[in-house]
Amino acid sequence: MRPAMIVGWQLPGRIGSFLGLILVAVAVAVAYARSGRAGRWFPAGVLVGMLVWLFGARSWNLVLGLAGPVILLLAFGAVGVAILRMDDREWSSAG
């Protein structure tokens, strides 16, 4: 309805959100892989979560619209729990 608002405000926000999410996923995957704890599930989980979120939200289906963020929450949450369980020795050797 208002193309100036979409192009000037909404589109940069959406692009920035997805780009930021991709950059955070890459950084976490690299750091997590360097620590020797990473599996191949994390990048795949983030990719699937983003695709389901992107296409699920456009389909106007509530289950698909919520499935993407839930997959992302599970992927990043699993990494967060693993980081919380690391002791001080593991943190000092990670640097």
Steps between C-alpha positions, in 0.01 A plus 500: 500500500779741587809404300718771653441360848572144384821590315623757750415333828382140485730359233828615660383362833417161355822479301701608804328246722568210268856615426572542870356157575720347230811676635429390856443143382831500311688644797350250742563211261867597459556551872310186587696298241833629634410378845451150359139477614315581181303262294357554157157547650550864603549663156234270356261592783552871444454465124184292537366735767555806284343340192197374692464840664528685169261281302276402790420857590406576143258208484280642777508162672537533877688173546751577223532859617597387850710198399791705364560706815463187712767320294730802533435516873588133538820531296630811676370378836696175471818697431422731791454209738830348383677832559348533847628155589860583405736550793766771537781288355307446178431873470863598553623252240240613245667841458 
